[in-house]
Amino acid sequence: MKDTVAIIGGGTAGLIAAKRLARMGIKTTVFDQKKVLGVPVRASGILSIDGLETLGIDYFRSITNTLSGADLHAGGEVMRVRAHRPMAYVLDRRKLNEICREEAEDAGARIELGRQIAGAEMQKLSRSNIIIGADGAISAVARHFSMGAIGRYITTYKAEYASRAAEPGIASLFFDNKIAPGLFGWLCPNTRDILEVGIGIDSRHGNAKAAFDRFIGIDAVKDAIGAGQMLNGYASIIPSMLRERIVDPVREVLLVGDAAGQVKPTTGGGIIFGGNAARIAAFCINEHLIGGSSLKTYLDGFMDEYGLELRLHSAINGFYSSAWGRTLGGILAISNAIGIDRFLGRYGDMDRPSLIMKRFFLRSLAG
Ligand SMILES: Cc1cc2nc3c(=O)[nH]c(=O)nc-3n(C[C@H](O)[C@H](O)[C@H](O)COP(=O)(O)OP(=O)(O)OC[C@H]3O[C@@H](n4cnc5c(N)ncnc54)[C@H](O)[C@@H]3O)c2cc1C
């Protein structure tokens, strides 16, 4: 029987799984094709504080800014959501990866860098190890073990500018299915002096860099960038649906993180869902090794915790990404008039739309 685990991919999901497994005394090795983990930083690092707390990572050293609100733009209208407390942190993704790596190694996991796993080597590893595919959106593990497709991707382009934000604790999102079909454009003060500008579009709608070039031509974006110099720019991809299969109990293969498509379709955020999936995967592997339970419990465990949230995120994304900017603008105007901005400021939750709905209905019933 296999009693060791090989994790392909040393992003946050793979490293969180490694730490959890090693802590349970399971011999675990992480393989990553990169020589230095976490670079280049192609993704942003905006994470809800409540979500971060569920990951059990000592993430404080990676905080670069604190967010307590967002401006939502559509069709010329703006909804200003202001929370009474800090809601999210902006994290330095490279540092976050380093912290996850340190924690995994301290727990006893081995990390092998510069090791791209594919083909015969994957086959060989799988003969003697349970495999966790944590190798990102275009997963070689998923392909090798025929675990089906991810039905929808968002392509992204983001850049940093040397610009000082007018309100350093506020991010801005721009919804318009002409400019950002499938997701949105965003501005985020990564630090006091660095503004991130990015856009995500459904991959069937063309090129994210071309969409980015149109986005930075919008007056509000141009004003925010001002004379700031562009410091870097990266294209990337985000899965926007769960993969057809995330576990093969017979061959003892599990997918976590972007490889599994464990990303919120509303925002493209994947660290919280992927990191928690890694926790669930580690728990199920331990139960499998100790008590012989099927690894299928991983799918059940993940869907129990996140199935409803994923369906709600998908429905919300389906709504705003198919509506015209003017229609969304009208909805924002009405929402402002009836106080939805204040409700979101008080009860908003970036990760769990079901909680917002519950709070909304409870408040409606109460008064
Ligand atoms: C522009 C953009 C903005 C984003 N913003 C946010 C945000 O604000 N908040 C948030 O929560 N999420 C955000 N995300 C999503 C988030 O970055 C991902 O969900 C997260 O990085 C997924 O982590 P992972 O560990 O699953 O995969 P990855 O971070 O992709 O790591 C996969 C690792 O596997 C390695 N690898 C791949 N193939 C192989 C192989 N064959 N052999 C060995 N190693 C291999 C890679 O080198 C890599 O290190 C954003 C993404 C993008 C693109």
The ligand as a Gaussian input file, in Angstrom:
#p B3LYP/6-31G(d) Opt

LIG

0 1
 C       -4.149000      38.295000     -12.156000
 C       -4.562000      37.386000     -11.044000
 C       -5.026000      37.933000      -9.848000
 C       -5.398000      37.101000      -8.799000
 N       -5.803000      37.682000      -7.634000
 C       -6.086000      36.910000      -6.573000
 C       -6.434000      37.497000      -5.327000
 O       -6.429000      38.722000      -5.189000
 N       -6.752000      36.667000      -4.281000
 C       -6.754000      35.308000      -4.416000
 O       -7.081000      34.593000      -3.465000
 N       -6.413000      34.723000      -5.590000
 C       -6.083000      35.494000      -6.653000
 N       -5.739000      34.914000      -7.853000
 C       -5.792000      33.450000      -7.960000
 C       -4.619000      32.833000      -7.246000
 O       -3.414000      33.431000      -7.686000
 C       -4.598000      31.321000      -7.522000
 O       -5.867000      30.792000      -7.209000
 C       -3.539000      30.630000      -6.685000
 O       -2.257000      31.110000      -6.981000
 C       -3.568000      29.133000      -6.967000
 O       -2.583000      28.510000      -6.207000
 P       -2.128000      27.042000      -6.576000
 O       -1.157000      26.676000      -5.523000
 O       -3.304000      26.188000      -6.808000
 O       -1.423000      27.161000      -8.008000
 P       -0.201000      28.035000      -8.495000
 O       -0.002000      29.234000      -7.654000
 O       -0.438000      28.246000      -9.955000
 O        1.068000      27.103000      -8.289000
 C        1.298000      26.004000      -9.121000
 C        2.757000      25.596000      -8.999000
 O        2.934000      24.382000      -9.725000
 C        4.159000      24.432000     -10.408000
 N        4.064000      23.490000     -11.530000
 C        3.231000      23.556000     -12.587000
 N        3.391000      22.479000     -13.385000
 C        4.355000      21.718000     -12.808000
 C        4.965000      20.454000     -13.148000
 N        4.589000      19.784000     -14.233000
 N        5.917000      19.972000     -12.323000
 C        6.313000      20.643000     -11.221000
 N        5.766000      21.839000     -10.866000
 C        4.793000      22.356000     -11.634000
 C        4.303000      25.896000     -10.796000
 O        5.669000      26.219000     -11.006000
 C        3.708000      26.618000      -9.596000
 O        4.701000      26.948000      -8.636000
 C       -5.351000      35.698000      -8.935000
 C       -4.869000      35.135000     -10.124000
 C       -4.466000      35.966000     -11.170000
 C       -3.932000      35.368000     -12.433000

